[in-house]
Amino acid sequence: MTLLGDTATASGKKPTEGEILSIRGGRPLSGTVEVKGAKNLVTKAMVAALLGEEPSILRDVPDISDVAVVRSLLEVHGVRVAEGPEPGSLSLDPRDVESAHMEEIDAHAGASRIPILFCGPLLHRLGQAFIPDLGGCRIGDRPIDFHLDALRKFGAIVEKLPSGIRLSAPRGLHGANIHLPYPSVGATEQVLLTAVRAAGTTELRNAAIEPEIMDLIGVLQKMGAIISYEPNRVIVIEGVERLRGYDHRAIFDRNEAASWACAALATGGEIFVGGAKQQDMLTFLNVVRKVGGDFDIREDGILFRRGAGDMQGTTVETDVHPGFMTDWQQPLIVAMTQATGRSIVHETVYENRFGFTQALVQMGADITVYPNGLQEGPRRVPRRSLEQAAVIQGPTPLRGADITVPDLRGGYSHVIAALAAEGESVVRNIGIIRRGYAGFLDKLTALGADFDVIG
């Protein structure tokens, strides 16, 4: 194996999204990986630092490209970001926040959708904000209407421009009564980051309640916010005039932990995921057990492996928390190709998240996607008009192929499929995976993967 590193290529430059791996599969992945703070919390906690009048310390920050994007956006707005008091921590000093030019914001935002969450904090600090055209993974429609509707209710003026959206709040922001049409994680974060310093009380109904949301509430409470969570997805925020800094250790990344678990199942290996916690993965662990996987819960992490017998097909419905996360289904489908019998995945969160299965079919998997979903069988999650279904028949041997990574989770799934497949695969556009998996290539090496970085 030739490893050029997760931080540099042979030329000494950081790899780009065009990075290519040559993978020789057919061997179990075994060993230990450590998961750091959740991408879906860390980036939002970094934005929350804008609201404070004092520096903040964020710990267990993963070295991923999404963090780099948010850091650069904060710095463009005058936040001083530096290494914190321990490895993997950041110090964020927002005392000199200033406006940034549209061109600078657009240049630093790249494909990230994080800029939308800068709106509330910047409206409080500066009275204005700008959102460039938003990117992100191509996994279906991700409208920002929920965000803009909420900001309007807080009193923001929204102006759409050819280059993006400009927001202003000449009279400041006030509390609001908001009912989300769907418990959107991003919209819930928007409301929290805006309501904490809005005058008066905000009541948010049909809120997302993911562990990362609860951790963000913890961050804001440390800063001086008054936030209560009530039954039936209701969050009440009493606005305060000022917030201080925070010192916070981020929740572990559930998505990465589940991804490595699926890698163990797909390759027939044994992977200890250090830092993973049982409580935040209960739904995922139940599915692992149903398909015939096994795990040991330990104080410092979870050990995943195949069970004693063959894996068996099962049915999964993605849903908002506490349901089965949409980010978990993609690596799980790779494992399901090695299970005996029929498996079904009902995707109810995004309408275009099965595109990655085309590469799996090319590798020998038996997967049929139903664009309008399936009516059959009892359902726990109510049907949505956008949902799709994937039916996987297994087990099927996978063979090497030449494939291109489409998005973050799908890309990870392609790599794991290549590692489970017999023969050699060429996987292109690997750099996308760096958005959410810190030290990805180093971790593959630690697990015994056989690959070369070839471009």
C-alpha positions, 0 to 999 in steps of 0.5 A: 500500500502506498499512503500519501497521507490525509493532509498532503500529496506527494507534491506536498499540497493538500489533496483536492476533491479530484483525488483518486484511490486505487483500492484492492478489496476482498479483505476484512477491515479490522482495528480501531478508529476514533471519532471526534466531534460531530460535523453537524454540531461543531460547525453550528457551535462555531457559528454560535460563537458570533453571538457572544461578547467574549471568546469561546473554546470548542473542543474535539473539533474534527479536521475536516473541510467543512470546519475549514470553510466555517473558520474562513467565513468567521475570519472574513467577518473579523472573528479571530480563530486560533488553536485552543488550549488542547489538540483538536480545540479552537479558540473563537474571539468575536469581539471585532465582528465586521461586515464582509463583502459579498465576493469574499463570502461567496469565495469562502463559502464554496459548496457549503450551506453553512452561510444560511446559519450566519444570518441570525447572529450577523443580524444581531451583531451588524444589522445585516447579512448576505447569503451567496448561492448555496451548495452542499451535497446533491441529495435532493431539494434542500429549500431554504424557505423554512429559514427565510420564513422564520427570519421574516417572522423575527422581523428581518427584511429579505431581499433577493439578488442575482448573487444571493440574498441580502437580509437586514434588520433596521429595527432589530429582531423580536420573538416569534411563534414559528411552526415548522412544516417539517422538523428540519434540523437546519431550520431548527438551528436557524431559529435557535441561533436567532431567537436567543438574542431576539427581544421577547419569547420565541416558541418553536413547534415541530422542532428537530430534536436530534442529539446535535440540536440538544448539544447546540442548546447546551452550547447556547445555555452555557453562553447565557441563553434561556431555552426550554424543551417541552413535550411534542417537539416544542422549544421555547426561547426567552431572548436575552440582551447579551451572551458570553463565550462558552467552553464546550466539548462537542458530541461525538459524530454519530454518522461517522460511527455508524459508517465504520460499523457498516464497514465492519459488517460489509467486509466481515471485519471487526472495528472498534469505534472509540468515542461512540456512545450507546444512547445516541445510537440506539436506533442504529444498534437495533438495526445492526442486531436485526441484520445479524450484526453484533456489537459490544458496548464499552465505556470508551466506545463500541466494537462492531462485527458480524454475528456468528451466522449469516446476515439477514435482510431487514426493512428500514425506514429513515426518519427524523430523530429518534428514527433511523437517520437518513445519513445511516442508510447509505453505508448500511445498504452496502452491508445489506448487499451481503445479507441473505434475502430481501432488504428494503430501505424506505427513504422519507427524508430526502427525495434523491438519495439513492443515486449512489446505488447505481455504482453498487449495481455496477459492482454486482449488487442486486438493487432496485430503486422505486422512485415513488416508494413502495406501498406494501407492508406496515409502516411506522413512518407516515408516507411522504410524497417525496419518498423513494424505496430501494430493494436489495436482494442478497447476498451478492458478490461485489467486484471491482469497478471504476466509480465516481463519488457523488456526495459525502455519505454516498462516497463513503459507501462507494469506498466501503463497497470497493473494500468489500469487493473482489479485485481492484476498484478506482474511486474518483472524487474522494476529496468530497469525503473529507467534508465529514471524515477526519483522517479518512485515509489514515483510518483506512490504513489503520484498519488494514485497507489496501489502497494507493492514492493515484491522483 
